[in-house]
Amino acid sequence: MEDLGLIDIGGTSIKFGVLVNEELKRMDSIKTPENLEDFYKELTTKVNEMKNNYPIAGVGISSPDAVNKKTGIVEGISAISYIHNFKIQPELSKRFDLPVSMENDANCAALAEVKYGAGKNVNNLLFLIIGTGVGGSFIVNRKIIHGAHLFGGEFGFTLNSEDKTLSELGTSVGVANRYNEQSDTNYTGKEVFDLAKKGDKLAQKEVQIMYHALAKGIYNLQYSFDPELIVLGGAVSNNPDLLPGVKNEIEKIRKTVEIAPFSPKVVLCKYTNESNLLGAAVDFHQTYGK
């Protein structure tokens, strides 16, 4: 398989790598430029460096927000306002003098799990990224389902209670916000989790709300789409209490909904730091059939 140059565009930094014989070789990262001109200059310099050292056949890019695969436009808005709402993909291809593919960062993370990680033995899965909100991907036959408005996998928008979304209830950010509002503190989500383990009753209550919200969301998704697997990612997936806590709440739901014949199969992601770069390579191969 041909070598590929890989780029992961983030709001604060841009990471680079090359996939050589299915092995990711990381390069250094740079601070995200403040304007489009410098963005083009920095990325072209890095791609030329890749071309000088490896026979790369193209460049796969992981990008924030909704990437329209048909038009090559990054729709919506992100912390990098200058990359949006024009045909950036063909422009980068022209500057690099190479084929370029672009895909949303959450979708890239999901594709990495499908090809190399937790989902490598299944065809259909849902991938939930638990961060500031709950994002993710809907994968059928090992390919991303983008949806009519490029909102496929935006599970955080779903209502989880009467007036609260999954993003509001099912994240560590939400845990911290609720705890701090009630106790007039300024803890992070991780610190509230630590307080819960030390016996803080309010912290335990708020952590349990998060687990129940995720369990409810996962249960509803399972019985809506019936995937083979549901994969949890994001920084909170490093918390060893997350998966047992969510699974315990799923079983409570099943006792309430007695007709439900099985529990969703829920696992943690394999990749975190490298997922976007690896997934960008998978997307390139799916885009160009190489």
C-alpha positions in Angstrom: 0.0 0.0 0.0 1.3 3.4 -0.9 2.6 5.9 1.7 0.3 8.7 2.7 0.9 12.1 4.2 -1.5 12.9 7.1 -2.7 16.2 8.7 -4.9 16.7 11.8 -6.2 20.2 12.0 -7.0 21.4 15.5 -8.0 24.7 17.0 -4.7 25.2 18.9 -2.3 22.9 17.0 -1.9 21.0 13.7 -0.4 17.5 13.8 1.4 15.8 11.0 2.3 12.2 10.2 3.1 9.7 7.4 1.6 6.3 7.1 4.3 3.9 5.9 3.4 0.2 5.4 0.4 0.7 7.6 2.6 2.2 10.4 2.1 5.7 11.5 5.3 7.8 11.7 4.5 11.0 13.7 6.1 14.3 12.8 6.2 17.4 14.9 3.2 19.6 15.3 2.8 23.4 14.9 0.7 26.0 16.4 -2.4 26.6 14.4 -1.8 29.7 12.2 -3.9 32.8 12.6 -4.8 33.4 9.0 -5.4 31.5 5.8 -2.2 32.6 4.0 0.0 31.3 6.8 -2.1 28.2 7.0 -1.4 27.4 3.3 2.3 28.2 3.8 2.8 26.0 6.8 0.9 23.0 5.4 2.6 23.2 2.1 6.0 23.3 3.7 5.2 20.2 5.8 3.8 18.3 2.8 6.9 19.1 0.8 9.0 17.8 3.7 6.9 14.6 3.5 7.4 14.3 -0.2 11.2 14.8 0.2 11.4 11.9 2.6 8.6 9.5 1.5 7.0 8.6 -1.8 3.6 9.7 -0.6 0.7 9.2 -3.0 -1.6 11.7 -1.4 -2.6 13.6 1.8 -5.5 12.7 4.2 -6.7 15.5 6.4 -8.8 15.4 9.6 -10.7 18.7 10.0 -13.0 20.3 12.5 -16.8 20.6 11.8 -18.9 19.3 8.9 -16.8 18.4 5.8 -18.9 18.2 2.7 -17.3 15.4 0.7 -19.1 16.3 -2.5 -18.0 19.9 -2.6 -14.7 20.0 -0.7 -16.1 22.7 1.6 -15.8 22.7 5.4 -19.2 23.8 6.4 -20.4 25.2 9.8 -18.0 27.1 12.0 -15.1 26.3 14.3 -12.2 27.9 16.1 -10.4 28.2 12.8 -12.9 30.5 11.0 -10.8 31.0 7.9 -11.0 27.4 6.7 -14.8 27.5 6.3 -17.3 27.9 3.5 -15.2 27.8 0.4 -13.6 24.9 -1.7 -10.6 24.4 0.5 -10.0 20.7 -0.4 -9.4 21.3 -4.2 -7.2 24.3 -3.3 -5.0 22.2 -1.0 -4.8 19.5 -3.6 -3.5 22.1 -6.1 -1.0 23.5 -3.7 0.3 20.1 -2.7 0.2 18.8 -6.3 -1.3 15.6 -4.8 -4.8 14.0 -4.3 -6.3 15.3 -1.0 -9.1 13.9 1.1 -10.8 15.6 4.0 -13.1 14.3 6.7 -14.5 15.5 10.0 -12.2 14.8 13.0 -14.8 12.7 14.9 -15.5 10.6 11.8 -11.7 10.1 11.3 -11.5 8.9 14.9 -14.3 6.4 14.2 -12.7 5.2 11.0 -9.5 4.5 12.9 -11.4 2.3 15.3 -13.1 0.5 12.4 -9.8 -0.2 10.6 -7.3 -0.7 13.4 -9.1 -0.6 16.7 -12.1 -1.7 18.7 -14.3 -2.1 15.7 -12.0 -3.9 13.3 -14.1 -7.1 13.4 -17.5 -5.5 12.8 -19.3 -3.8 9.9 -21.8 -1.6 11.7 -21.1 0.5 14.8 -21.8 3.7 16.6 -18.9 5.8 17.9 -19.5 8.3 20.7 -16.9 10.9 21.5 -17.5 12.3 25.0 -15.9 15.7 25.4 -17.3 19.2 25.9 -20.4 17.7 24.3 -21.2 14.3 22.8 -20.4 13.9 19.2 -19.7 10.8 17.2 -20.2 8.8 14.0 -22.7 6.4 12.5 -21.0 3.7 10.5 -22.7 1.2 8.2 -20.7 -1.4 6.1 -17.5 0.2 7.5 -18.3 3.6 6.0 -19.5 6.9 7.5 -23.2 7.8 7.1 -23.1 11.6 6.9 -26.8 12.3 6.8 -28.8 14.8 4.7 -27.5 17.8 6.7 -24.0 16.3 7.6 -25.3 15.8 11.1 -25.1 12.0 11.2 -23.6 11.0 14.5 -24.4 14.2 16.4 -25.9 12.2 19.2 -25.4 15.1 21.7 -28.4 16.9 20.2 -30.8 14.2 21.2 -33.1 15.0 24.2 -32.1 12.8 27.1 -34.6 14.1 29.6 -37.6 16.4 29.3 -35.6 19.5 28.6 -31.9 18.4 28.6 -29.7 17.0 25.8 -27.3 14.2 26.0 -24.4 16.7 25.7 -25.7 18.6 28.7 -26.2 15.6 31.0 -23.7 13.0 29.7 -20.3 14.8 29.9 -17.8 15.5 32.6 -18.1 19.1 31.7 -21.8 18.9 32.6 -20.9 17.1 35.8 -18.5 20.0 36.8 -21.0 22.7 35.8 -23.8 21.2 37.9 -21.5 20.6 40.9 -20.0 24.0 40.8 -23.4 25.7 40.5 -24.6 24.0 43.6 -21.5 24.3 45.7 -20.1 27.7 44.5 -16.8 26.0 43.5 -14.7 25.9 40.3 -13.7 22.3 40.0 -13.0 20.5 36.7 -14.8 17.3 35.7 -11.9 15.2 36.7 -11.7 16.8 40.1 -15.4 16.2 40.7 -14.9 12.5 39.8 -12.1 12.4 42.3 -14.4 13.9 45.0 -17.0 11.3 44.2 -14.4 8.5 44.8 -13.6 10.1 48.2 -17.3 10.0 49.2 -18.6 13.4 48.4 -22.4 12.8 48.1 -23.1 15.7 45.7 -20.2 14.6 43.4 -21.5 11.0 43.5 -25.0 12.2 42.5 -23.7 14.2 39.6 -21.5 11.5 38.3 -24.4 9.1 38.5 -26.5 11.5 36.5 -23.8 11.4 33.8 -23.7 7.6 33.7 -27.4 7.3 33.5 -27.7 9.8 30.7 -25.1 8.0 28.7 -26.7 4.7 29.4 -30.1 6.0 28.3 -28.7 7.5 25.2 -26.8 4.3 24.3 -29.9 2.2 25.0 -32.0 4.4 22.7 -29.4 4.3 20.0 -29.0 0.5 20.2 -32.8 -0.1 19.8 -33.0 2.5 17.0 -30.1 1.5 14.8 -29.2 -2.0 16.2 -25.4 -1.7 15.6 -23.1 -4.6 16.3 -21.0 -2.4 18.7 -21.0 1.0 20.4 -17.6 2.5 21.0 -16.9 5.2 23.6 -14.1 7.7 23.0 -12.9 11.1 24.2 -10.7 12.0 27.2 -13.2 10.6 29.8 -12.7 7.1 28.2 -9.4 7.0 30.1 -11.4 6.9 33.4 -11.5 3.2 34.5 -14.9 3.8 36.2 -16.7 5.0 33.0 -17.5 1.7 31.3 -18.6 -0.2 34.5 -20.7 2.8 35.5 -22.5 3.1 32.2 -23.0 -0.7 31.9 -24.5 -0.8 35.4 -27.0 1.9 34.4 -27.9 0.1 31.2 -28.8 -3.0 33.2 -31.1 -0.9 35.4 -32.8 0.4 32.3 -33.3 -3.2 31.0 -35.0 -4.1 34.3 -37.4 -1.3 33.7 -38.0 -2.1 30.0 -38.5 -5.9 30.4 -39.1 -6.5 26.7 -35.6 -5.5 25.8 -34.0 -8.9 24.9 -30.3 -7.9 25.0 -27.8 -5.3 26.3 -25.9 -3.1 23.9 -22.3 -4.2 23.4 -20.3 -1.2 24.6 -16.5 -1.0 24.6 -13.8 1.7 24.9 -11.9 3.0 22.0 -8.3 1.8 21.3 -6.9 5.0 20.0 -6.8 8.5 21.4 -3.9 10.7 20.3 -3.3 9.0 17.0 -6.9 8.4 16.0 -7.5 11.4 13.8 -4.3 10.8 11.7 -5.0 7.1 11.3 -8.6 7.8 10.4 -7.6 10.4 7.8 -5.6 7.6 6.1 -8.6 5.3 6.1 -10.8 8.1 4.6 -8.2 8.7 1.9 -8.3 5.1 0.9 -12.1 5.0 0.9 -12.3 8.3 -1.1 -9.8 7.3 -3.8 -10.0 3.5 -3.6 -6.2 3.2 -3.1 
